[in-house]
Amino acid sequence: MEQKQCQILIVGAGITGLTIARELIHRGVGDIVILEKENALGLHASGRNSGVLHAGMYYTPDTLKAKYCVDGNRMMKEFCRKKKLTLHESGKVILATGPSEMEALYELKRRADLCGARAHIIDNKKLHELEPYAADSEEALHSPDTAVIKPVEVLRALAAELVESGKVTVHYGTTFKGLAGDNQVETPGGTIRFEKLINAAGAYADHIAHQFGLAKEYELLPFKGTYKQVARDRSFLVRSNIYPVPDLRTPFLGVHFTRSADGEILVGPTAMPAFGRENYGILSGFGRETFSILLRDSILLFTNPSFRQVARSEPRKYFKRFVFKEARRLLPELKPQDIVESEHVGVRPQLIHWPSKQLVMDFIVINEKNSLHILNPISPAFTTSLAFAIDMADQLLGK
Ligand SMILES: Cc1cc2nc3c(=O)[nH]c(=O)nc-3n(C[C@H](O)[C@H](O)[C@H](O)COP(=O)(O)OP(=O)(O)OC[C@H]3O[C@@H](n4cnc5c(N)ncnc54)[C@H](O)[C@@H]3O)c2cc1C
């Protein structure tokens, strides 16, 4: 590795790291190095998500998610149009499948209004004009601004723009191993000095923050998101995206249907406790940390009722018949044989505030003298990324 020093060192070439780098070069920063431990883009959350640009209906207005989602959705669409990337502006519906869910449906509408997101309560007739096979719902919520993109396409376009600028160097296959004194990191290729480090390491962001003596009260716990899909010849059952009313006490959205940019109808994802931060297969991704992850899961089982609920109900969704049971609530015409296996799988790193044993529901940013840390980059961090990057650049450089 030639370059031994830089102004800004970013750890992680996921959507968070790449969009912050892009915003910084737009502000005139000319000396950025990105370290990416993998040899390719999109091998973790940024390349393994549902590809949905959320419209901003789920979040209370006091959150960072709400602050960035509406603008992030608009900016990512503009980016895709400008770069001629895949963009399906398909919208989505959220169904209340029983009277008990109406209150939560209205809460989502209220949140959308407060956050400036477009969302309309629609009747059963309008619902069936949009989604002819959806379950009857006295009232549903329609989000016209939800869209679908191809995440890896976006990552590649961003990385190409950065490299073409001549102001950013991306070192693939290069792991941040630790700090080697003040303002200096250790990598397998030697040490690099920096003026400011940005920790955008996704599932490992807590580890890196801990090395700076920060965020000791937080730990990331992995949750696996597996998907099934609707058999191709039955994909006409879903026109755009059909979601249930979620359990608003957890950060997960429930099993839903997404018409991906490739035309597949994804069903999922689940949110089951995983055994490793990169535990994508049944056994792959186990490592030295597996035991301590299991220990932390067990402690939460006893101390946190929402976690207990997730840990009890989610693992069975690994099996088709349980996914079918959930999915058919939204789509009564679905037959068991319509649900087929999918290779799509991701892991969501979920931050836990350890003293209170609570799942953290929002992004957390720590900006201290020579480093900025992005903790808990959970969904919708792909959607919000371009708007979030503006604030991160403001924090680094001043407005
Ligand atoms: C199943 C699933 C579905 C989702 N669906 C959606 C959705 O539909 N819409 C949406 O907006 N969001 C969605 N999300 C969330 C979204 O994908 C993430 O919030 C976002 O991609 C996080 O991006 P990131 O750059 O922070 O992290 P990552 O994508 O994980 O990137 C971090 C990078 O850092 C690298 N790295 C880690 N440690 C080191 C190290 N020590 N040295 C060097 N490099 C390192 C990793 O290799 C990785 O490439 C979903 C997530 C999952 C898992």
The ligand as an ORCA input file, in Angstrom:
! r2SCAN-3c Opt
* xyz 0 1
  C     -32.094     -8.466      5.268
  C     -31.998     -6.974      5.212
  C     -32.982     -6.225      4.540
  C     -32.884     -4.829      4.502
  N     -33.772     -4.131      3.728
  C     -33.584     -2.789      3.558
  C     -34.391     -2.069      2.643
  O     -35.212     -2.639      1.945
  N     -34.214     -0.718      2.547
  C     -33.287     -0.056      3.288
  O     -33.181      1.173      3.176
  N     -32.465     -0.730      4.134
  C     -32.586     -2.070      4.266
  N     -31.755     -2.779      5.079
  C     -30.742     -2.049      5.834
  C     -29.553     -1.643      4.985
  O     -29.177     -2.647      4.104
  C     -28.398     -1.296      5.913
  O     -28.892     -0.421      6.893
  C     -27.244     -0.624      5.191
  O     -26.892     -1.371      4.057
  C     -26.051     -0.465      6.123
  O     -24.975     -0.019      5.343
  P     -23.534      0.159      5.954
  O     -22.682      0.731      4.887
  O     -23.641      0.954      7.211
  O     -23.064     -1.293      6.381
  P     -22.492     -2.493      5.459
  O     -23.233     -2.609      4.207
  O     -22.425     -3.687      6.350
  O     -21.050     -2.013      5.102
  C     -19.997     -2.032      6.032
  C     -18.744     -2.445      5.296
  O     -17.660     -2.364      6.213
  C     -16.762     -3.419      5.937
  N     -15.982     -3.671      7.152
  C     -16.430     -4.150      8.349
  N     -15.421     -4.238      9.224
  C     -14.305     -3.787      8.582
  C     -12.943     -3.647      8.961
  N     -12.512     -3.967     10.200
  N     -12.063     -3.197      8.041
  C     -12.464     -2.858      6.780
  N     -13.753     -2.984      6.371
  C     -14.655     -3.435      7.260
  C     -17.680     -4.582      5.557
  O     -17.004     -5.548      4.794
  C     -18.792     -3.875      4.784
  O     -18.577     -3.890      3.395
  C     -31.812     -4.170      5.154
  C     -30.831     -4.922      5.797
  C     -30.907     -6.305      5.810
  C     -29.799     -7.080      6.440
*
